[in-house]
């Protein structure tokens, strides 16, 4: 029996983001009426703190302001806050799009944009300093973008618009239930609204119930457990236990944050600032060498081959897949030998797979693959013995004219065995900000597509709109390594009327600027066109590109890619020590096991002769990010539902 719902049981989580965690102490009984009126308090229960942190308490009961914020009984110097109210609304099947900059304007002074929403209820937080007792005017504006027909307003429908304050839902009876915004195609539908003004009447004072917020300097506290409390005017108190862990001066910086809960792979970084006069001595997990995913370090192997008279043409986007990692061939060659650098981090001791893949290009006959012959294939890595397995003397690649040649290969899979020791920890540059520079053409990068870059496997989402401008995108400098670096640009997708569509845009002038070093691109082209047309109808643009840069800079840190599936679940101690003997530590909590069913009604294997109320008790909820849900024979059911009625007798059911 498998059940995926929590009806009872405790959810245990290790917290890392102290700014967003608002859970109060576990001593609070959630079933009591008092518990629902306690203020919310950050940092949350179980948080790990270092440096200066924000401490804040927000009231949840109108008229019961927070009057005191303290750590270990000592008052924190805090200022009053007036909190936020929430404007909520339903969005119909025609989405609101962030690129249009649809927005609300509160009492003529506070603006908040409406993001990407479709078939869902949206919420906008409005700071209470912009609301008043009595009448409040909220204007809603449909934004515009320039399109082929001219200036076009976004088309969308909002309904059931409510303003909710602490202890009160504002009176909006004068407002319509539904508002249809837009203009069709650049003004073709004049019946739609480009703006609307709504009125909400508030009985109480939106700023009358206050919270507290202050800065907590944890360097003034000893490392270890401490108690943060918030007290209200009615003397209600909420308490959170936190752990302070400040590294000594001169110790390396160590990431991820204290208390991070992980499963699978997890990158660990220990470093000093770029340019610092300090060196790292060691990085350990529970006192031992990190158990890392196998790889061969920061060097580069060379994949070599001879190209025949028929050219290998760059426009076809030919590439390698090295143990699944894309490496662009990135050039046009004919009648010559070619050397392609493969970063050694993508190779492993033992068997390695290298696929040579011909790219498609849309031509008059359809999607045509590049035709070329390669021979003399060889993989070499300094300090290692590389042996090819059943490598042919030559390979005829391609497909003729859009598939007419069945004797050619669209891809060739090669296997090489590498005899070399695995590298558990690799050098990195020092911490700070590196910059990836590029110019975006007239077709915009849109945040809703979630386009992203991967810097040596570390992901950074492009979460803003860019068009016809130069962009300097910053990312952690320690993601870069001395030697060969890979920067992947990957187009995201968004569900549209034709299906999942990729963002279409062009980039030019791509540069990499590390902090405390220099970078030189390997066959980086002047411009790249990305996308897929309309849901894949054009294969000529790139859905992703692999860019290689050689970085010349000093090592000021290390990186280990932990394989947490190979260590037991639970708390682990990361430690990084400088050559001067200063050590920083962090707690890492691993959980690679799934939640379990502790007990259920009905029990597994139980014979049901009458209706039974469904109940499921779960355990081991660490790391759960969604759900859980219950299904009976694949169909959703709710906790507390009666099981039995309508089911045929004698059948075995799966819950």
C-alpha positions as CSV (number, residue, x, y, z in Angstrom):
1,X,0.0,0.0,0.0
2,X,1.3,3.4,-1.0
3,X,-0.2,6.6,0.5
4,X,0.9,10.1,-0.4
5,X,-0.9,12.3,2.1
6,X,-0.3,13.8,5.5
7,X,-3.3,13.4,7.8
8,X,-1.3,13.4,11.0
9,X,2.4,13.5,11.9
10,X,5.2,16.0,12.3
11,X,6.9,17.8,9.5
12,X,10.6,18.3,10.3
13,X,12.6,20.7,8.2
14,X,16.1,22.1,8.4
15,X,15.9,25.8,7.6
16,X,18.5,27.7,5.6
17,X,16.7,30.9,4.3
18,X,16.2,32.9,7.5
19,X,14.5,35.8,5.6
20,X,11.6,33.7,4.4
21,X,11.0,31.2,7.2
22,X,8.1,32.3,9.4
23,X,7.3,29.2,11.4
24,X,6.9,29.8,15.1
25,X,8.1,27.5,17.9
26,X,7.0,23.9,17.8
27,X,5.8,24.3,21.4
28,X,2.8,26.3,20.0
29,X,-0.3,24.0,19.9
30,X,-1.7,24.6,16.4
31,X,-5.1,23.3,17.5
32,X,-5.6,26.0,20.1
33,X,-7.4,29.3,19.4
34,X,-4.5,31.2,20.9
35,X,-2.1,29.7,18.3
36,X,-3.9,31.4,15.4
37,X,-3.4,34.9,16.9
38,X,0.3,34.7,17.8
39,X,2.5,37.0,15.7
40,X,4.7,35.5,13.0
41,X,8.4,35.7,13.9
42,X,11.6,35.6,11.8
43,X,14.2,34.1,11.9
44,X,12.2,31.0,12.1
45,X,12.4,28.0,14.5
46,X,15.5,26.0,13.8
47,X,17.2,28.7,11.7
48,X,21.0,29.1,11.6
49,X,22.3,32.6,11.8
50,X,25.6,34.4,11.1
51,X,26.6,38.1,10.7
52,X,23.8,40.6,10.9
53,X,20.3,39.3,10.4
54,X,16.8,40.9,10.2
55,X,14.6,40.1,13.1
56,X,10.9,40.8,12.6
57,X,7.5,40.1,14.2
58,X,4.2,40.7,12.4
59,X,0.9,40.8,14.2
60,X,-1.9,38.4,13.2
61,X,-4.7,39.8,15.3
62,X,-6.1,43.3,14.8
63,X,-5.6,45.6,17.8
64,X,-2.8,43.3,19.2
65,X,0.4,45.1,18.3
66,X,3.9,43.6,18.8
67,X,5.4,45.6,21.7
68,X,8.8,43.8,22.3
69,X,11.3,41.8,20.3
70,X,14.2,40.2,22.2
71,X,17.0,37.7,22.0
72,X,17.8,35.6,25.2
73,X,15.6,38.1,27.1
74,X,17.5,41.2,26.0
75,X,15.5,43.7,23.9
76,X,16.4,44.1,20.3
77,X,16.5,47.8,19.1
78,X,13.5,47.7,16.7
79,X,11.3,50.0,14.8
80,X,7.5,49.8,14.3
81,X,6.2,48.4,11.1
82,X,2.7,48.7,9.7
83,X,2.6,45.5,7.7
84,X,0.8,44.8,4.4
85,X,-2.7,44.2,3.1
86,X,-3.5,41.9,0.1
87,X,-5.3,42.7,-3.1
88,X,-6.5,39.4,-4.6
89,X,-8.2,38.5,-7.8
90,X,-9.0,35.6,-10.2
91,X,-7.3,35.6,-13.6
92,X,-9.1,33.9,-16.5
93,X,-7.8,31.7,-19.3
94,X,-6.3,34.7,-21.2
95,X,-3.1,35.3,-19.2
96,X,-1.7,38.5,-17.7
97,X,1.9,38.8,-19.1
98,X,4.7,40.5,-17.1
99,X,6.2,41.9,-20.3
100,X,3.2,44.2,-20.7
101,X,3.8,45.7,-17.2
102,X,0.1,45.6,-16.3
103,X,-0.1,47.3,-12.9
104,X,-2.2,48.6,-10.1
105,X,-2.0,52.1,-8.6
106,X,-3.1,52.5,-5.0
107,X,-4.5,55.9,-3.9
108,X,-2.5,57.5,-6.8
109,X,0.9,56.8,-5.3
110,X,1.8,53.2,-4.9
111,X,2.4,51.1,-8.0
112,X,2.7,47.3,-8.2
113,X,3.0,45.3,-11.4
114,X,0.9,42.2,-12.2
115,X,3.1,39.2,-13.2
116,X,2.5,36.2,-15.4
117,X,-0.8,34.6,-14.3
118,X,-3.4,32.4,-16.0
119,X,-6.3,30.4,-14.6
120,X,-5.3,31.2,-11.0
121,X,-5.9,33.6,-8.2
122,X,-3.3,36.3,-7.9
123,X,-2.3,38.3,-4.9
124,X,-0.5,41.7,-4.6
125,X,0.8,42.9,-1.3
126,X,0.2,46.6,-0.6
127,X,2.2,48.2,2.2
128,X,-0.3,49.6,4.7
129,X,1.3,53.1,4.7
130,X,-0.4,53.6,1.4
131,X,-3.9,52.7,2.6
132,X,-6.2,54.9,4.7
133,X,-9.2,54.6,7.0
134,X,-12.3,55.2,4.8
135,X,-12.3,55.1,1.0
136,X,-9.3,53.8,-1.0
137,X,-9.0,54.1,-4.8
138,X,-7.3,51.3,-6.6
139,X,-6.7,51.7,-10.3
140,X,-5.9,48.8,-12.6
141,X,-4.1,49.5,-15.9
142,X,-3.5,47.2,-18.9
143,X,0.0,47.7,-20.0
144,X,1.4,47.8,-23.6
145,X,4.1,46.5,-25.8
146,X,5.2,47.3,-29.3
147,X,4.1,44.6,-31.8
148,X,3.8,44.2,-35.6
149,X,0.4,46.0,-35.5
150,X,1.7,48.8,-33.3
151,X,1.1,49.6,-29.6
152,X,-0.9,46.7,-28.2
153,X,-2.6,46.4,-24.8
154,X,-2.6,43.1,-22.9
155,X,-5.9,41.3,-23.0
156,X,-7.1,39.6,-19.8
157,X,-10.1,39.2,-17.4
158,X,-10.0,39.8,-13.7
159,X,-12.8,38.9,-11.4
160,X,-13.7,38.6,-7.6
161,X,-11.3,41.4,-6.7
162,X,-10.9,41.8,-2.9
163,X,-8.8,43.9,-0.5
164,X,-8.0,42.0,2.7
165,X,-6.6,43.7,5.7
166,X,-5.8,42.5,9.2
167,X,-9.1,41.5,10.7
168,X,-11.2,43.0,7.9
169,X,-12.2,42.5,4.2
170,X,-12.7,46.0,2.8
171,X,-16.1,46.9,1.4
172,X,-16.0,46.8,-2.4
173,X,-19.7,46.5,-3.1
174,X,-19.6,49.4,-5.6
175,X,-17.2,47.5,-7.8
176,X,-18.1,45.1,-10.7
177,X,-17.5,41.4,-10.2
178,X,-15.7,41.1,-13.5
179,X,-13.5,43.4,-15.5
180,X,-12.3,42.7,-19.1
181,X,-9.1,44.5,-20.0
182,X,-7.2,45.1,-23.3
183,X,-7.9,46.4,-26.8
184,X,-7.9,43.3,-29.0
185,X,-5.2,43.8,-31.6
186,X,-3.8,47.3,-31.2
187,X,-7.2,48.8,-30.6
188,X,-9.4,46.5,-32.7
189,X,-11.8,46.0,-29.7
190,X,-12.9,49.2,-28.1
191,X,-15.3,47.4,-25.8
192,X,-12.4,46.3,-23.6
193,X,-11.0,48.4,-20.8
194,X,-7.4,49.8,-20.7
195,X,-7.9,50.9,-17.1
196,X,-10.5,50.7,-14.3
197,X,-10.9,52.4,-11.0
198,X,-12.2,50.4,-8.0
199,X,-13.2,51.7,-4.6
200,X,-12.7,49.9,-1.3
201,X,-14.0,51.3,2.0
202,X,-11.9,50.4,5.1
203,X,-13.6,50.6,8.6
204,X,-10.4,50.2,10.7
205,X,-7.1,52.0,10.6
206,X,-4.8,50.0,8.3
207,X,-1.8,51.3,10.2
208,X,-3.3,50.9,13.7
209,X,-1.8,47.5,14.5
210,X,2.0,47.5,14.3
211,X,4.8,45.0,14.3
212,X,8.5,45.4,15.1
213,X,11.7,44.9,13.0
214,X,15.3,45.3,13.9
215,X,18.9,44.3,13.1
216,X,20.4,41.4,15.1
217,X,24.2,41.4,15.2
218,X,24.9,37.8,15.8
219,X,28.7,38.5,16.2
220,X,27.8,39.9,19.7
221,X,26.4,36.5,20.6
222,X,28.3,33.3,21.4
223,X,28.1,30.5,18.9
224,X,25.3,28.0,19.8
225,X,21.6,28.0,20.6
226,X,19.7,31.2,21.4
227,X,16.1,32.2,21.9
228,X,14.2,34.9,20.0
229,X,10.9,36.1,21.4
230,X,8.1,38.5,20.3
231,X,5.5,39.8,22.7
232,X,2.2,41.5,21.9
233,X,0.2,44.1,23.8
234,X,-2.1,41.4,25.2
235,X,1.1,39.7,26.5
236,X,1.0,36.8,23.9
237,X,4.5,35.5,23.3
238,X,6.0,33.5,20.5
239,X,9.4,31.9,20.8
240,X,11.8,30.6,18.2
241,X,15.1,28.7,19.0
242,X,17.9,29.5,16.6
243,X,21.6,28.6,16.3
244,X,24.4,31.1,15.8
245,X,27.4,30.0,13.9
246,X,30.0,32.7,13.0
247,X,33.3,31.6,11.6
248,X,36.4,33.1,13.1
249,X,38.3,35.9,11.4
250,X,40.6,34.6,8.7
251,X,38.5,31.4,8.1
252,X,37.3,30.6,4.6
253,X,33.7,31.3,3.5
254,X,31.8,28.1,3.3
255,X,28.6,27.3,1.3
256,X,25.8,26.1,1.2
257,X,24.2,27.9,4.2
258,X,24.0,26.3,7.6
259,X,21.1,23.9,7.9
260,X,20.5,23.4,4.2
261,X,18.4,20.3,3.4
262,X,19.6,18.5,0.3
263,X,19.2,15.3,-1.6
264,X,21.2,13.9,-4.6
265,X,24.0,16.1,-5.8
266,X,25.1,19.2,-3.9
267,X,28.0,21.6,-4.7
268,X,30.0,22.8,-1.8
269,X,32.3,25.9,-2.1
270,X,35.0,27.0,0.3
271,X,36.9,30.1,-0.7
272,X,38.5,33.4,0.1
273,X,37.7,36.7,-1.7
274,X,39.4,37.2,-5.0
275,X,42.7,39.0,-4.4
276,X,42.9,38.0,-0.7
277,X,46.3,37.0,0.7
278,X,45.0,33.7,2.1
279,X,45.0,30.0,1.0
280,X,42.8,27.1,1.8
281,X,44.2,24.0,3.5
282,X,41.4,21.5,3.5
283,X,37.7,20.8,2.9
284,X,36.1,17.9,4.8
285,X,32.7,16.3,5.4
286,X,32.4,14.7,8.9
287,X,36.2,14.9,9.1
288,X,36.9,12.9,5.9
289,X,37.4,13.6,2.2
290,X,34.2,14.6,0.5
291,X,32.3,11.7,-1.2
292,X,31.9,13.4,-4.6
293,X,30.6,12.5,-8.0
294,X,33.5,11.1,-10.1
295,X,35.3,13.4,-12.4
296,X,38.8,14.2,-13.6
297,X,39.5,17.8,-12.5
298,X,40.0,21.2,-14.1
299,X,42.2,20.2,-17.0
300,X,41.1,19.4,-20.6
301,X,41.2,16.4,-22.8
302,X,41.6,16.7,-26.5
303,X,39.2,15.0,-29.0
304,X,40.8,14.8,-32.4
305,X,39.7,13.7,-35.8
306,X,40.3,14.3,-39.5
307,X,37.6,15.8,-41.7
308,X,37.2,14.7,-45.3
309,X,36.6,16.8,-48.4
310,X,33.0,17.4,-47.6
311,X,33.0,20.1,-45.0
312,X,31.8,19.9,-41.4
313,X,29.7,23.1,-41.5
314,X,29.1,25.3,-38.5
315,X,25.6,26.3,-39.5
316,X,24.3,22.8,-38.8
317,X,25.0,23.0,-35.0
318,X,27.1,19.8,-35.0
319,X,28.2,18.9,-31.4
320,X,29.5,16.2,-29.1
321,X,27.6,14.6,-26.1
322,X,30.3,13.7,-23.6
323,X,28.7,11.5,-21.0
324,X,25.5,13.4,-21.8
325,X,27.1,16.9,-21.7
326,X,26.9,18.9,-24.8
327,X,30.2,20.3,-26.3
328,X,29.7,22.4,-29.4
329,X,32.1,21.7,-32.3
330,X,31.7,25.4,-33.1
331,X,33.5,25.7,-36.5
332,X,33.6,24.9,-40.2
333,X,36.4,22.5,-41.4
334,X,37.2,20.5,-44.5
335,X,40.3,18.4,-45.4
336,X,42.0,19.0,-42.1
337,X,42.6,17.7,-38.6
338,X,40.5,19.2,-35.8
339,X,41.2,19.3,-32.1
340,X,38.3,19.9,-29.7
341,X,39.0,20.7,-26.0
342,X,36.8,18.7,-23.6
343,X,36.9,19.9,-19.9
344,X,38.1,17.0,-17.8
345,X,35.2,17.5,-15.3
346,X,32.9,15.9,-17.8
347,X,35.0,12.8,-18.0
348,X,35.2,10.0,-15.4
349,X,37.6,7.1,-14.5
350,X,36.5,4.0,-16.4
351,X,34.1,4.0,-19.3
352,X,33.2,7.3,-21.1
353,X,30.7,7.8,-23.9
354,X,31.4,10.4,-26.6
355,X,28.6,10.9,-29.2
356,X,29.3,12.8,-32.4
357,X,25.9,14.4,-33.4
358,X,25.0,16.0,-36.7
359,X,22.8,19.0,-36.3
360,X,19.6,19.6,-38.4
361,X,19.1,22.7,-40.6
362,X,15.8,23.6,-42.3
363,X,16.2,23.6,-46.1
364,X,13.9,23.2,-49.1
365,X,13.7,19.4,-48.7
366,X,12.9,19.7,-44.9
367,X,15.2,19.3,-41.9
368,X,18.5,18.3,-43.4
369,X,21.6,17.0,-41.5
370,X,25.2,17.9,-42.2
371,X,27.1,15.3,-44.4
372,X,30.8,14.8,-43.7
373,X,33.3,12.1,-43.1
374,X,35.6,11.8,-40.1
375,X,38.5,9.5,-39.4
376,X,41.4,9.0,-37.1
377,X,39.3,9.6,-34.0
378,X,41.4,9.9,-30.8
379,X,40.8,11.1,-27.2
380,X,43.8,12.1,-25.1
381,X,44.2,13.4,-21.6
382,X,47.5,14.4,-20.0
383,X,48.5,12.1,-17.2
384,X,45.9,9.4,-18.1
385,X,45.8,6.3,-20.3
386,X,42.9,6.5,-22.7
387,X,41.8,3.4,-24.7
388,X,39.2,3.4,-27.4
389,X,36.8,0.5,-27.6
390,X,35.8,-0.7,-31.1
391,X,36.5,2.7,-32.7
392,X,36.1,2.4,-36.4
393,X,38.7,3.8,-38.8
394,X,36.2,6.3,-40.2
395,X,32.5,7.4,-39.9
396,X,30.2,8.7,-42.7
397,X,28.0,11.2,-40.9
398,X,24.8,12.8,-42.0
399,X,21.6,11.7,-43.8
400,X,22.1,12.7,-47.5
401,X,19.3,15.1,-48.5
402,X,16.8,15.1,-45.6
403,X,17.2,11.4,-45.0
404,X,17.8,10.1,-48.5
405,X,21.1,8.4,-47.5
406,X,20.5,5.4,-45.2
407,X,24.2,4.5,-45.2
408,X,25.1,7.6,-43.3
409,X,24.9,8.1,-39.5
410,X,23.0,11.0,-37.8
411,X,25.1,10.3,-34.8
412,X,28.0,8.0,-33.8
413,X,28.5,6.6,-30.3
414,X,32.1,6.1,-29.2
415,X,33.4,4.5,-26.0
416,X,36.7,5.3,-24.3
417,X,38.2,3.9,-21.1
418,X,40.2,6.3,-19.0
419,X,42.7,5.0,-16.4
420,X,43.2,8.0,-14.1
421,X,42.4,8.8,-10.4
422,X,39.1,10.5,-9.6
423,X,39.3,14.1,-8.3
424,X,37.1,14.8,-5.3
425,X,37.9,18.5,-4.9
426,X,38.8,21.0,-7.6
427,X,40.3,24.5,-7.4
428,X,38.1,27.6,-8.0
429,X,38.6,31.3,-8.3
430,X,38.0,33.5,-5.3
431,X,34.6,34.8,-4.2
432,X,33.2,38.1,-5.6
433,X,31.2,38.9,-8.8
434,X,32.1,37.7,-12.3
435,X,30.3,39.1,-15.3
436,X,28.9,37.6,-18.5
437,X,28.3,40.4,-21.0
438,X,26.1,40.2,-24.1
439,X,23.9,42.4,-26.3
440,X,20.3,41.4,-26.9
441,X,18.8,42.1,-30.3
442,X,15.3,43.6,-31.1
443,X,13.6,40.3,-30.3
444,X,13.4,40.4,-26.5
445,X,14.5,37.9,-23.8
446,X,11.4,37.4,-21.7
447,X,11.5,36.5,-18.0
448,X,8.4,34.2,-18.3
449,X,10.4,31.7,-20.4
450,X,12.9,31.2,-17.6
451,X,15.9,31.2,-20.0
452,X,19.1,30.4,-18.0
453,X,22.8,30.0,-18.1
454,X,24.9,27.2,-16.6
455,X,28.4,28.2,-15.5
456,X,30.3,24.9,-15.0
457,X,26.9,23.4,-14.2
458,X,25.7,26.1,-11.8
459,X,22.3,27.6,-12.8
460,X,21.4,31.2,-13.1
461,X,17.9,32.1,-14.4
462,X,17.4,35.2,-16.6
463,X,14.5,36.5,-14.6
464,X,14.1,39.9,-16.3
465,X,13.1,41.2,-19.7
466,X,15.9,42.4,-22.0
467,X,15.5,43.9,-25.4
468,X,17.8,46.0,-27.7
469,X,20.4,46.6,-25.0
470,X,23.7,45.4,-23.5
471,X,23.5,43.3,-20.4
472,X,26.2,42.6,-17.8
473,X,25.0,39.6,-15.9
474,X,26.8,39.0,-12.6
475,X,27.2,35.6,-11.0
476,X,29.4,34.2,-8.2
477,X,33.1,34.4,-9.2
478,X,33.8,31.1,-7.4
479,X,31.7,29.3,-10.0
480,X,34.7,29.8,-12.3
481,X,37.9,27.7,-12.2
482,X,41.5,28.3,-13.3
483,X,41.7,26.7,-16.8
484,X,38.7,25.5,-19.0
485,X,35.2,26.8,-18.1
486,X,31.9,26.0,-19.8
487,X,29.1,28.6,-20.0
488,X,25.8,27.1,-21.5
489,X,23.1,29.5,-22.7
490,X,19.8,27.6,-22.6
491,X,16.4,28.8,-23.9
492,X,13.4,28.3,-21.6
493,X,9.9,27.3,-22.6
494,X,6.4,28.7,-22.0
495,X,3.0,27.1,-22.7
496,X,1.3,28.8,-25.6
497,X,-1.6,28.1,-28.0
498,X,0.8,26.0,-30.2
499,X,2.2,24.0,-27.2
500,X,5.5,24.5,-25.3
501,X,7.3,27.3,-27.1
502,X,10.9,28.4,-26.7
503,X,11.9,32.0,-26.4
504,X,13.3,33.5,-29.6
505,X,16.1,36.0,-29.3
506,X,19.6,36.8,-30.6
507,X,22.8,37.5,-28.6
508,X,26.0,39.1,-29.8
509,X,29.3,40.3,-28.3
510,X,29.5,37.6,-25.6
511,X,32.3,38.2,-23.1
512,X,33.3,36.7,-19.8
513,X,35.1,38.9,-17.2
514,X,36.3,37.1,-14.0
515,X,37.2,38.9,-10.9
516,X,41.0,38.6,-10.4
517,X,41.8,37.1,-13.8
518,X,41.2,37.1,-17.6
519,X,39.1,34.9,-19.8
520,X,39.6,34.0,-23.5
521,X,36.8,32.4,-25.5
522,X,37.4,29.2,-27.7
523,X,35.7,29.7,-31.0
524,X,33.0,32.0,-29.5
525,X,31.1,33.5,-32.5
526,X,30.1,37.1,-32.9
527,X,26.4,36.3,-32.6
528,X,23.9,33.5,-31.9
529,X,20.3,33.1,-32.8
530,X,18.2,31.2,-30.2
531,X,14.7,29.7,-30.1
532,X,12.6,27.3,-32.1
533,X,10.2,29.5,-34.1
534,X,6.6,28.5,-33.1
535,X,6.8,25.4,-30.9
536,X,9.6,23.8,-32.9
537,X,8.7,24.6,-36.5
538,X,12.2,26.1,-37.1
539,X,15.2,24.0,-36.2
540,X,17.7,26.6,-37.4
541,X,18.0,28.7,-34.2
542,X,19.7,27.2,-31.3
543,X,17.8,25.9,-28.3
544,X,21.1,26.0,-26.3
545,X,24.8,26.7,-26.9
546,X,28.0,25.6,-25.1
547,X,30.6,28.3,-24.8
548,X,34.2,27.5,-23.7
549,X,36.4,30.0,-22.0
550,X,40.0,29.6,-20.7
551,X,40.4,31.5,-17.5
552,X,43.9,32.6,-16.3
553,X,43.6,33.4,-12.6
554,X,44.8,32.3,-9.2
555,X,43.0,29.6,-7.2
556,X,41.5,31.0,-4.0
557,X,39.0,28.3,-3.2
558,X,37.8,24.8,-3.9
559,X,34.6,23.0,-5.0
560,X,33.3,19.5,-4.2
561,X,30.2,18.1,-5.8
562,X,28.9,15.9,-3.1
563,X,26.9,12.8,-3.9
564,X,24.7,12.7,-0.9
565,X,23.0,9.5,-1.9
566,X,26.3,7.8,-0.9
567,X,26.2,9.1,2.7
568,X,23.6,8.3,5.3
569,X,20.6,10.5,5.8
570,X,20.9,13.1,8.6
571,X,23.1,15.9,9.8
572,X,26.7,16.2,8.5
573,X,29.4,18.7,9.3
574,X,31.2,20.6,6.5
575,X,34.5,22.1,7.6
576,X,36.9,24.3,5.6
577,X,40.3,25.3,7.1
578,X,42.8,27.9,6.0
579,X,46.5,27.4,6.0
580,X,46.6,29.8,9.0
581,X,44.5,27.2,10.9
582,X,41.1,29.0,11.0
583,X,38.1,26.8,10.4
584,X,34.6,27.5,9.3
585,X,31.9,24.8,9.8
586,X,28.4,24.4,8.4
587,X,25.6,21.8,9.0
588,X,24.3,20.0,6.0
589,X,21.2,17.8,6.4
590,X,20.7,15.1,3.8
591,X,17.5,13.2,3.1
592,X,17.4,10.9,0.1
593,X,14.6,8.6,1.4
594,X,11.0,9.1,0.5
595,X,8.2,9.7,3.1
596,X,6.8,6.5,4.5
597,X,3.3,5.4,5.6
598,X,3.4,4.9,9.3
599,X,-0.2,3.6,9.6
600,X,-3.5,3.9,7.8
601,X,-7.2,3.3,8.0
602,X,-8.0,0.9,6.3
603,X,-4.8,-1.0,6.9
604,X,-2.7,-2.6,4.1
605,X,-4.4,-5.9,3.1
606,X,-7.5,-5.2,5.2
607,X,-10.7,-6.7,4.0
608,X,-13.4,-4.0,3.9
609,X,-17.0,-5.1,4.7
610,X,-18.4,-1.7,5.5
611,X,-17.6,2.0,4.8
612,X,-14.3,3.1,6.4
613,X,-13.2,6.8,6.9
614,X,-9.9,7.2,5.2
615,X,-7.0,8.1,7.4
616,X,-3.2,8.0,6.7
617,X,-0.3,8.7,9.1
618,X,3.0,9.6,7.5
619,X,6.6,9.9,8.7
620,X,9.9,11.1,7.4
621,X,8.7,14.3,5.8
622,X,12.1,16.0,5.4
623,X,12.6,17.5,2.0
624,X,8.9,17.3,0.9
625,X,8.3,20.2,-1.5
626,X,4.8,19.4,-2.8
627,X,1.7,17.5,-1.8
628,X,1.3,14.9,-0.5
629,X,-1.8,13.6,-2.3
630,X,-4.0,10.4,-1.9
631,X,-5.1,8.4,-4.9
632,X,-7.4,5.3,-4.9
633,X,-6.8,3.2,-8.0
634,X,-5.2,6.3,-9.6
635,X,-8.1,8.7,-8.8
636,X,-7.7,11.5,-6.3
637,X,-9.5,11.1,-2.9
638,X,-9.4,13.3,0.2
639,X,-8.5,12.5,3.7
640,X,-11.6,11.8,5.7
641,X,-13.5,10.4,2.7
642,X,-15.6,7.2,3.1
643,X,-13.9,4.2,1.4
644,X,-16.2,1.4,0.3
645,X,-19.4,2.8,-1.3
646,X,-19.5,2.2,-5.0
647,X,-16.5,-0.3,-5.1
648,X,-17.2,-3.8,-6.5
649,X,-16.9,-6.6,-4.1
650,X,-13.9,-9.0,-4.1
651,X,-11.5,-6.7,-5.9
652,X,-8.1,-5.6,-4.6
653,X,-7.7,-1.8,-4.5
654,X,-4.5,0.2,-4.5
655,X,-4.3,3.3,-2.3
